[in-house]
Amino acid sequence: MLKRFSISLEENLLEIFDKHIRARSYTNRSEAIRDLIRKAFVKKEWQADKLVMGVISLVYDHHQPNLQDKLTEVQHDYHHHIISSTHVHMDHDNCLEVIIVRGKAKEIQELSDRMIALRGIRDGHLAMSSTGKSLH
Ligand code: NI
């Protein structure tokens, strides 16, 4: 069931918000607000250490000594968390590895930090998502 409420905003903040809405092609302000609220709570859920899905992406030079062995070692330490991984040979030197993970937010963060911290990782990101079930 939908409930209505009104929001007071400074004019310039509303302008920024409306620009955001147009850029993201939201059909109306309500939909955009709902999305922002959900995102804020999903974020909180990670902090509360609930179950999340994550995608870790790494870019590295495969010539870096021992790096591939270390990456494999870390992933085996967390084998229960890893759902799948894909390796792409980007060019002559660089590799992209994308690892899909599931687990407690804290553990997923640890796993990601351990890999990204390895010498030779040029770029590393973790994106986490939660179903945010109770919010729908
Ligand atoms: Ni490669």
Backbone and ligand atoms as CSV (ligand in chain L), in Angstrom:
chain,resi,resn,atom,element,x,y,z
A,1,MET,N,N,0.833,-1.195,0.000
A,1,MET,CA,C,0.000,0.000,0.000
A,1,MET,C,C,0.873,1.252,0.000
A,2,LEU,N,N,0.532,2.186,-0.832
A,2,LEU,CA,C,1.311,3.425,-0.914
A,2,LEU,C,C,0.747,4.477,0.034
A,3,LYS,N,N,1.629,5.169,0.705
A,3,LYS,CA,C,1.208,6.296,1.551
A,3,LYS,C,C,1.848,7.568,1.025
A,4,ARG,N,N,1.130,8.642,1.177
A,4,ARG,CA,C,1.645,9.920,0.692
A,4,ARG,C,C,2.191,10.747,1.846
A,5,PHE,N,N,3.243,11.484,1.560
A,5,PHE,CA,C,3.721,12.486,2.514
A,5,PHE,C,C,4.402,13.592,1.716
A,6,SER,N,N,4.481,14.767,2.285
A,6,SER,CA,C,5.108,15.862,1.539
A,6,SER,C,C,6.490,16.165,2.099
A,7,ILE,N,N,7.329,16.699,1.259
A,7,ILE,CA,C,8.714,16.988,1.632
A,7,ILE,C,C,9.001,18.462,1.355
A,8,SER,N,N,9.663,19.118,2.288
A,8,SER,CA,C,10.107,20.496,2.049
A,8,SER,C,C,11.590,20.475,1.712
A,9,LEU,N,N,11.952,21.169,0.644
A,9,LEU,CA,C,13.349,21.200,0.201
A,9,LEU,C,C,13.727,22.609,-0.208
A,10,GLU,N,N,15.001,22.966,-0.023
A,10,GLU,CA,C,15.476,24.237,-0.550
A,10,GLU,C,C,15.392,24.189,-2.070
A,11,GLU,N,N,15.156,25.360,-2.677
A,11,GLU,CA,C,14.950,25.416,-4.111
A,11,GLU,C,C,16.131,24.844,-4.902
A,12,ASN,N,N,17.349,25.212,-4.495
A,12,ASN,CA,C,18.499,24.732,-5.278
A,12,ASN,C,C,18.710,23.220,-5.152
A,13,LEU,N,N,18.365,22.700,-3.997
A,13,LEU,CA,C,18.475,21.254,-3.805
A,13,LEU,C,C,17.443,20.527,-4.679
A,14,LEU,N,N,16.271,21.118,-4.769
A,14,LEU,CA,C,15.222,20.543,-5.614
A,14,LEU,C,C,15.625,20.575,-7.096
A,15,GLU,N,N,16.301,21.665,-7.493
A,15,GLU,CA,C,16.781,21.749,-8.878
A,15,GLU,C,C,17.782,20.644,-9.178
A,16,ILE,N,N,18.693,20.424,-8.239
A,16,ILE,CA,C,19.689,19.360,-8.404
A,16,ILE,C,C,18.990,18.005,-8.504
A,17,PHE,N,N,17.995,17.833,-7.636
A,17,PHE,CA,C,17.257,16.580,-7.611
A,17,PHE,C,C,16.512,16.353,-8.932
A,18,ASP,N,N,15.889,17.409,-9.449
A,18,ASP,CA,C,15.152,17.284,-10.712
A,18,ASP,C,C,16.086,16.975,-11.890
A,19,LYS,N,N,17.290,17.546,-11.837
A,19,LYS,CA,C,18.290,17.228,-12.869
A,19,LYS,C,C,18.649,15.749,-12.812
A,20,HIS,N,N,18.833,15.265,-11.580
A,20,HIS,CA,C,19.147,13.855,-11.347
A,20,HIS,C,C,18.033,12.963,-11.907
A,21,ILE,N,N,16.798,13.374,-11.668
A,21,ILE,CA,C,15.640,12.607,-12.140
A,21,ILE,C,C,15.616,12.539,-13.670
A,22,ARG,N,N,15.871,13.687,-14.303
A,22,ARG,CA,C,15.869,13.709,-15.776
A,22,ARG,C,C,17.006,12.861,-16.333
A,23,ALA,N,N,18.180,12.991,-15.705
A,23,ALA,CA,C,19.345,12.249,-16.189
A,23,ALA,C,C,19.120,10.742,-16.085
A,24,ARG,N,N,18.414,10.323,-15.048
A,24,ARG,CA,C,18.187,8.885,-14.849
A,24,ARG,C,C,16.871,8.404,-15.455
A,25,SER,N,N,16.151,9.333,-16.098
A,25,SER,CA,C,14.877,8.995,-16.748
A,25,SER,C,C,13.825,8.422,-15.795
A,26,TYR,N,N,13.784,8.927,-14.587
A,26,TYR,CA,C,12.697,8.528,-13.691
A,26,TYR,C,C,11.401,9.148,-14.213
A,27,THR,N,N,10.288,8.450,-14.020
A,27,THR,CA,C,9.030,8.993,-14.520
A,27,THR,C,C,8.497,10.087,-13.602
A,28,ASN,N,N,8.819,10.025,-12.320
A,28,ASN,CA,C,8.377,11.090,-11.415
A,28,ASN,C,C,9.267,11.152,-10.169
A,29,ARG,N,N,9.069,12.170,-9.379
A,29,ARG,CA,C,9.884,12.370,-8.176
A,29,ARG,C,C,9.702,11.239,-7.172
A,30,SER,N,N,8.487,10.738,-7.054
A,30,SER,CA,C,8.235,9.682,-6.061
A,30,SER,C,C,9.102,8.451,-6.322
A,31,GLU,N,N,9.177,8.074,-7.596
A,31,GLU,CA,C,9.966,6.887,-7.927
A,31,GLU,C,C,11.441,7.119,-7.574
A,32,ALA,N,N,11.924,8.318,-7.846
A,32,ALA,CA,C,13.326,8.640,-7.552
A,32,ALA,C,C,13.588,8.629,-6.039
A,33,ILE,N,N,12.643,9.176,-5.277
A,33,ILE,CA,C,12.778,9.199,-3.815
A,33,ILE,C,C,12.773,7.768,-3.260
A,34,ARG,N,N,11.861,6.961,-3.769
A,34,ARG,CA,C,11.793,5.555,-3.310
A,34,ARG,C,C,13.128,4.859,-3.533
A,35,ASP,N,N,13.714,5.106,-4.710
A,35,ASP,CA,C,14.976,4.479,-5.046
A,35,ASP,C,C,16.101,4.927,-4.109
A,36,LEU,N,N,16.130,6.220,-3.819
A,36,LEU,CA,C,17.160,6.752,-2.917
A,36,LEU,C,C,17.026,6.158,-1.522
A,37,ILE,N,N,15.799,6.047,-1.057
A,37,ILE,CA,C,15.561,5.500,0.283
A,37,ILE,C,C,15.990,4.029,0.331
A,38,ARG,N,N,15.596,3.287,-0.689
A,38,ARG,CA,C,15.994,1.872,-0.727
A,38,ARG,C,C,17.505,1.742,-0.709
A,39,LYS,N,N,18.179,2.559,-1.538
A,39,LYS,CA,C,19.643,2.492,-1.616
A,39,LYS,C,C,20.276,2.782,-0.262
A,40,ALA,N,N,19.754,3.780,0.421
A,40,ALA,CA,C,20.306,4.149,1.724
A,40,ALA,C,C,20.182,2.985,2.700
A,41,PHE,N,N,19.051,2.285,2.660
A,41,PHE,CA,C,18.854,1.193,3.610
A,41,PHE,C,C,19.592,-0.070,3.217
A,42,VAL,N,N,19.737,-0.277,1.916
A,42,VAL,CA,C,20.524,-1.421,1.474
A,42,VAL,C,C,21.963,-1.239,1.944
A,43,LYS,N,N,22.459,-0.007,1.858
A,43,LYS,CA,C,23.799,0.307,2.317
A,43,LYS,C,C,23.940,-0.003,3.810
A,44,LYS,N,N,22.926,0.379,4.556
A,44,LYS,CA,C,22.932,0.145,5.991
A,44,LYS,C,C,22.972,-1.349,6.288
A,45,GLU,N,N,22.276,-2.101,5.446
A,45,GLU,CA,C,22.212,-3.541,5.633
A,45,GLU,C,C,23.597,-4.179,5.509
A,46,TRP,N,N,24.438,-3.643,4.605
A,46,TRP,CA,C,25.800,-4.153,4.494
A,46,TRP,C,C,26.505,-3.927,5.808
A,47,GLN,N,N,26.286,-2.711,6.357
A,47,GLN,CA,C,26.973,-2.371,7.594
A,47,GLN,C,C,26.504,-3.279,8.719
A,48,ALA,N,N,25.268,-3.694,8.660
A,48,ALA,CA,C,24.721,-4.576,9.672
A,48,ALA,C,C,25.181,-6.016,9.470
A,49,ASP,N,N,26.024,-6.216,8.458
A,49,ASP,CA,C,26.644,-7.512,8.265
A,49,ASP,C,C,25.672,-8.600,7.827
A,50,LYS,N,N,24.743,-8.241,7.005
A,50,LYS,CA,C,23.813,-9.235,6.487
A,50,LYS,C,C,24.379,-9.900,5.242
A,51,LEU,N,N,23.631,-10.854,4.745
A,51,LEU,CA,C,24.052,-11.577,3.556
A,51,LEU,C,C,23.984,-10.685,2.316
A,52,VAL,N,N,25.068,-10.634,1.586
A,52,VAL,CA,C,25.100,-9.821,0.371
A,52,VAL,C,C,25.687,-10.620,-0.791
A,53,MET,N,N,25.427,-10.118,-1.978
A,53,MET,CA,C,26.106,-10.603,-3.175
A,53,MET,C,C,27.126,-9.531,-3.530
A,54,GLY,N,N,28.256,-9.947,-4.052
A,54,GLY,CA,C,29.266,-8.964,-4.431
A,54,GLY,C,C,29.918,-9.315,-5.748
A,55,VAL,N,N,30.421,-8.288,-6.407
A,55,VAL,CA,C,31.214,-8.494,-7.621
A,55,VAL,C,C,32.552,-7.790,-7.406
A,56,ILE,N,N,33.606,-8.572,-7.466
A,56,ILE,CA,C,34.951,-8.001,-7.312
A,56,ILE,C,C,35.592,-7.984,-8.695
A,57,SER,N,N,36.078,-6.833,-9.112
A,57,SER,CA,C,36.778,-6.793,-10.401
A,57,SER,C,C,38.212,-6.321,-10.181
A,58,LEU,N,N,39.113,-6.997,-10.832
A,58,LEU,CA,C,40.538,-6.729,-10.663
A,58,LEU,C,C,41.199,-6.591,-12.033
A,59,VAL,N,N,42.081,-5.610,-12.144
A,59,VAL,CA,C,42.902,-5.488,-13.353
A,59,VAL,C,C,44.355,-5.600,-12.921
A,60,TYR,N,N,45.093,-6.465,-13.589
A,60,TYR,CA,C,46.502,-6.629,-13.223
A,60,TYR,C,C,47.330,-7.097,-14.409
A,61,ASP,N,N,48.628,-6.905,-14.249
A,61,ASP,CA,C,49.592,-7.356,-15.254
A,61,ASP,C,C,50.005,-8.778,-14.900
A,62,HIS,N,N,49.767,-9.690,-15.788
A,62,HIS,CA,C,50.046,-11.100,-15.444
A,62,HIS,C,C,51.537,-11.416,-15.393
A,63,HIS,N,N,52.380,-10.452,-15.783
A,63,HIS,CA,C,53.829,-10.653,-15.654
A,63,HIS,C,C,54.326,-10.411,-14.233
A,64,GLN,N,N,53.480,-9.802,-13.409
A,64,GLN,CA,C,53.881,-9.517,-12.020
A,64,GLN,C,C,54.186,-10.842,-11.308
A,65,PRO,N,N,55.415,-10.978,-10.799
A,65,PRO,CA,C,55.802,-12.261,-10.191
A,65,PRO,C,C,54.883,-12.674,-9.041
A,66,ASN,N,N,54.491,-13.911,-9.005
A,66,ASN,CA,C,53.694,-14.540,-7.926
A,66,ASN,C,C,52.253,-14.045,-7.791
A,67,LEU,N,N,51.880,-13.042,-8.558
A,67,LEU,CA,C,50.553,-12.464,-8.332
A,67,LEU,C,C,49.430,-13.457,-8.589
A,68,GLN,N,N,49.511,-14.178,-9.671
A,68,GLN,CA,C,48.428,-15.125,-9.973
A,68,GLN,C,C,48.334,-16.227,-8.924
A,69,ASP,N,N,49.480,-16.688,-8.433
A,69,ASP,CA,C,49.486,-17.701,-7.363
A,69,ASP,C,C,48.822,-17.158,-6.108
A,70,LYS,N,N,49.161,-15.922,-5.768
A,70,LYS,CA,C,48.586,-15.320,-4.557
A,70,LYS,C,C,47.086,-15.123,-4.698
A,71,LEU,N,N,46.660,-14.697,-5.869
A,71,LEU,CA,C,45.223,-14.516,-6.107
A,71,LEU,C,C,44.484,-15.850,-5.946
A,72,THR,N,N,45.085,-16.890,-6.463
A,72,THR,CA,C,44.471,-18.220,-6.359
A,72,THR,C,C,44.423,-18.657,-4.895
A,73,GLU,N,N,45.510,-18.398,-4.179
A,73,GLU,CA,C,45.593,-18.777,-2.766
A,73,GLU,C,C,44.490,-18.090,-1.942
A,74,VAL,N,N,44.354,-16.774,-2.125
A,74,VAL,CA,C,43.328,-16.032,-1.377
A,74,VAL,C,C,41.937,-16.582,-1.714
A,75,GLN,N,N,41.702,-16.838,-2.987
A,75,GLN,CA,C,40.374,-17.324,-3.385
A,75,GLN,C,C,40.078,-18.697,-2.791
A,76,HIS,N,N,41.124,-19.524,-2.633
A,76,HIS,CA,C,40.898,-20.828,-2.003
A,76,HIS,C,C,40.625,-20.691,-0.509
A,77,ASP,N,N,41.222,-19.680,0.111
A,77,ASP,CA,C,40.925,-19.413,1.532
A,77,ASP,C,C,39.449,-19.061,1.723
A,78,TYR,N,N,38.847,-18.498,0.692
A,78,TYR,CA,C,37.442,-18.058,0.772
A,78,TYR,C,C,36.563,-18.845,-0.206
A,79,HIS,N,N,36.920,-20.099,-0.441
A,79,HIS,CA,C,36.223,-20.839,-1.510
A,79,HIS,C,C,34.718,-20.974,-1.286
A,80,HIS,N,N,34.287,-20.952,-0.009
A,80,HIS,CA,C,32.843,-21.040,0.259
A,80,HIS,C,C,32.096,-19.780,-0.188
A,81,HIS,N,N,32.834,-18.686,-0.323
A,81,HIS,CA,C,32.195,-17.418,-0.676
A,81,HIS,C,C,32.142,-17.166,-2.185
A,82,ILE,N,N,32.951,-17.928,-2.914
A,82,ILE,CA,C,33.094,-17.627,-4.343
A,82,ILE,C,C,32.149,-18.467,-5.187
A,83,ILE,N,N,31.349,-17.785,-5.959
A,83,ILE,CA,C,30.371,-18.466,-6.803
A,83,ILE,C,C,30.975,-18.752,-8.167
A,84,SER,N,N,31.593,-17.739,-8.760
A,84,SER,CA,C,32.257,-17.980,-10.039
A,84,SER,C,C,33.274,-16.885,-10.309
A,85,SER,N,N,34.191,-17.167,-11.206
A,85,SER,CA,C,35.130,-16.132,-11.610
A,85,SER,C,C,35.407,-16.268,-13.101
A,86,THR,N,N,35.659,-15.117,-13.705
A,86,THR,CA,C,35.918,-15.086,-15.148
A,86,THR,C,C,37.197,-14.306,-15.390
A,87,HIS,N,N,38.023,-14.849,-16.221
A,87,HIS,CA,C,39.295,-14.200,-16.548
A,87,HIS,C,C,39.261,-13.750,-18.003
A,88,VAL,N,N,39.570,-12.477,-18.221
A,88,VAL,CA,C,39.606,-11.946,-19.587
A,88,VAL,C,C,41.011,-11.420,-19.865
A,89,HIS,N,N,41.621,-11.847,-20.946
A,89,HIS,CA,C,42.929,-11.319,-21.338
A,89,HIS,C,C,42.682,-10.029,-22.113
A,90,MET,N,N,42.880,-8.899,-21.442
A,90,MET,CA,C,42.507,-7.602,-22.028
A,90,MET,C,C,43.396,-7.208,-23.202
A,91,ASP,N,N,44.685,-7.346,-22.995
A,91,ASP,CA,C,45.647,-7.037,-24.059
A,91,ASP,C,C,46.910,-7.855,-23.775
A,92,HIS,N,N,48.023,-7.470,-24.349
A,92,HIS,CA,C,49.235,-8.272,-24.203
A,92,HIS,C,C,49.639,-8.472,-22.729
A,93,ASP,N,N,49.461,-7.414,-21.910
A,93,ASP,CA,C,49.925,-7.464,-20.524
A,93,ASP,C,C,48.818,-7.648,-19.492
A,94,ASN,N,N,47.701,-6.993,-19.747
A,94,ASN,CA,C,46.680,-6.866,-18.695
A,94,ASN,C,C,45.603,-7.938,-18.717
A,95,CYS,N,N,45.217,-8.314,-17.505
A,95,CYS,CA,C,44.132,-9.264,-17.323
A,95,CYS,C,C,43.035,-8.589,-16.505
A,96,LEU,N,N,41.816,-8.954,-16.808
A,96,LEU,CA,C,40.665,-8.533,-16.002
A,96,LEU,C,C,40.089,-9.795,-15.377
A,97,GLU,N,N,39.920,-9.762,-14.058
A,97,GLU,CA,C,39.293,-10.889,-13.393
A,97,GLU,C,C,38.053,-10.384,-12.675
A,98,VAL,N,N,36.941,-11.046,-12.905
A,98,VAL,CA,C,35.679,-10.670,-12.282
A,98,VAL,C,C,35.214,-11.847,-11.446
A,99,ILE,N,N,35.026,-11.602,-10.146
A,99,ILE,CA,C,34.699,-12.691,-9.223
A,99,ILE,C,C,33.358,-12.387,-8.566
A,100,ILE,N,N,32.441,-13.312,-8.687
A,100,ILE,CA,C,31.121,-13.141,-8.067
A,100,ILE,C,C,31.121,-13.875,-6.735
A,101,VAL,N,N,30.745,-13.158,-5.687
A,101,VAL,CA,C,30.851,-13.700,-4.339
A,101,VAL,C,C,29.535,-13.544,-3.574
A,102,ARG,N,N,29.405,-14.332,-2.517
A,102,ARG,CA,C,28.221,-14.241,-1.664
A,102,ARG,C,C,28.644,-14.517,-0.231
A,103,GLY,N,N,28.087,-13.749,0.714
A,103,GLY,CA,C,28.419,-13.998,2.109
A,103,GLY,C,C,28.103,-12.794,2.966
A,104,LYS,N,N,28.593,-12.834,4.194
A,104,LYS,CA,C,28.408,-11.689,5.078
A,104,LYS,C,C,29.219,-10.524,4.545
A,105,ALA,N,N,28.647,-9.338,4.617
A,105,ALA,CA,C,29.283,-8.155,4.065
A,105,ALA,C,C,30.725,-8.007,4.551
A,106,LYS,N,N,30.928,-8.265,5.847
A,106,LYS,CA,C,32.251,-8.100,6.438
A,106,LYS,C,C,33.272,-9.051,5.788
A,107,GLU,N,N,32.847,-10.290,5.578
A,107,GLU,CA,C,33.751,-11.283,4.994
A,107,GLU,C,C,34.051,-10.979,3.532
A,108,ILE,N,N,33.031,-10.518,2.822
A,108,ILE,CA,C,33.210,-10.165,1.413
A,108,ILE,C,C,34.174,-8.988,1.286
A,109,GLN,N,N,34.031,-8.039,2.202
A,109,GLN,CA,C,34.929,-6.885,2.222
A,109,GLN,C,C,36.366,-7.326,2.485
A,110,GLU,N,N,36.542,-8.244,3.429
A,110,GLU,CA,C,37.877,-8.775,3.754
A,110,GLU,C,C,38.520,-9.441,2.551
A,111,LEU,N,N,37.752,-10.310,1.924
A,111,LEU,CA,C,38.240,-11.028,0.745
A,111,LEU,C,C,38.684,-10.039,-0.334
A,112,SER,N,N,37.830,-9.066,-0.582
A,112,SER,CA,C,38.123,-8.062,-1.592
A,112,SER,C,C,39.374,-7.253,-1.233
A,113,ASP,N,N,39.443,-6.825,0.026
A,113,ASP,CA,C,40.606,-6.045,0.480
A,113,ASP,C,C,41.901,-6.832,0.305
A,114,ARG,N,N,41.855,-8.118,0.648
A,114,ARG,CA,C,43.070,-8.940,0.555
A,114,ARG,C,C,43.565,-9.030,-0.885
A,115,MET,N,N,42.622,-9.155,-1.822
A,115,MET,CA,C,43.043,-9.268,-3.222
A,115,MET,C,C,43.510,-7.927,-3.778
A,116,ILE,N,N,42.756,-6.884,-3.493
A,116,ILE,CA,C,43.082,-5.561,-4.043
A,116,ILE,C,C,44.421,-5.059,-3.504
A,117,ALA,N,N,44.766,-5.488,-2.281
A,117,ALA,CA,C,46.017,-5.041,-1.660
A,117,ALA,C,C,47.252,-5.724,-2.248
A,118,LEU,N,N,47.060,-6.787,-3.019
A,118,LEU,CA,C,48.221,-7.514,-3.540
A,118,LEU,C,C,49.043,-6.650,-4.497
A,119,ARG,N,N,50.335,-6.821,-4.413
A,119,ARG,CA,C,51.249,-6.046,-5.262
A,119,ARG,C,C,51.015,-6.403,-6.731
A,120,GLY,N,N,50.806,-5.381,-7.535
A,120,GLY,CA,C,50.607,-5.615,-8.965
A,120,GLY,C,C,49.169,-5.444,-9.428
A,121,ILE,N,N,48.240,-5.337,-8.459
A,121,ILE,CA,C,46.847,-5.063,-8.836
A,121,ILE,C,C,46.755,-3.589,-9.232
A,122,ARG,N,N,46.387,-3.347,-10.474
A,122,ARG,CA,C,46.360,-1.957,-10.962
A,122,ARG,C,C,45.053,-1.260,-10.637
A,123,ASP,N,N,44.006,-2.050,-10.581
A,123,ASP,CA,C,42.695,-1.462,-10.333
A,123,ASP,C,C,41.828,-2.538,-9.695
A,124,GLY,N,N,41.135,-2.175,-8.644
A,124,GLY,CA,C,40.276,-3.160,-7.997
A,124,GLY,C,C,39.037,-2.514,-7.416
A,125,HIS,N,N,37.899,-3.176,-7.608
A,125,HIS,CA,C,36.627,-2.638,-7.099
A,125,HIS,C,C,35.769,-3.748,-6.514
A,126,LEU,N,N,35.016,-3.362,-5.512
A,126,LEU,CA,C,33.999,-4.266,-4.974
A,126,LEU,C,C,32.653,-3.561,-5.055
A,127,ALA,N,N,31.683,-4.232,-5.629
A,127,ALA,CA,C,30.308,-3.720,-5.617
A,127,ALA,C,C,29.455,-4.740,-4.879
A,128,MET,N,N,28.710,-4.280,-3.885
A,128,MET,CA,C,27.868,-5.202,-3.125
A,128,MET,C,C,26.400,-4.881,-3.356
A,129,SER,N,N,25.594,-5.926,-3.377
A,129,SER,CA,C,24.141,-5.745,-3.513
A,129,SER,C,C,23.439,-6.630,-2.505
A,130,SER,N,N,22.331,-6.123,-2.026
A,130,SER,CA,C,21.507,-6.917,-1.122
A,130,SER,C,C,20.101,-6.930,-1.702
A,131,THR,N,N,19.327,-7.935,-1.346
A,131,THR,CA,C,17.950,-7.951,-1.836
A,131,THR,C,C,17.141,-6.858,-1.151
A,132,GLY,N,N,17.584,-6.428,0.032
A,132,GLY,CA,C,16.852,-5.400,0.764
A,132,GLY,C,C,15.407,-5.797,0.986
A,133,LYS,N,N,15.190,-7.102,1.144
A,133,LYS,CA,C,13.850,-7.703,1.178
A,133,LYS,C,C,12.803,-6.946,1.997
A,134,SER,N,N,13.165,-6.616,3.206
A,134,SER,CA,C,12.175,-6.006,4.097
A,134,SER,C,C,11.722,-4.632,3.627
A,135,LEU,N,N,12.399,-4.082,2.601
A,135,LEU,CA,C,12.078,-2.725,2.153
A,135,LEU,C,C,11.044,-2.698,1.031
A,136,HIS,N,N,10.721,-3.844,0.462
A,136,HIS,CA,C,9.805,-3.829,-0.684
A,136,HIS,C,C,8.352,-3.977,-0.298
L,1,NI,NI,NI,44.999,-12.946,-18.731
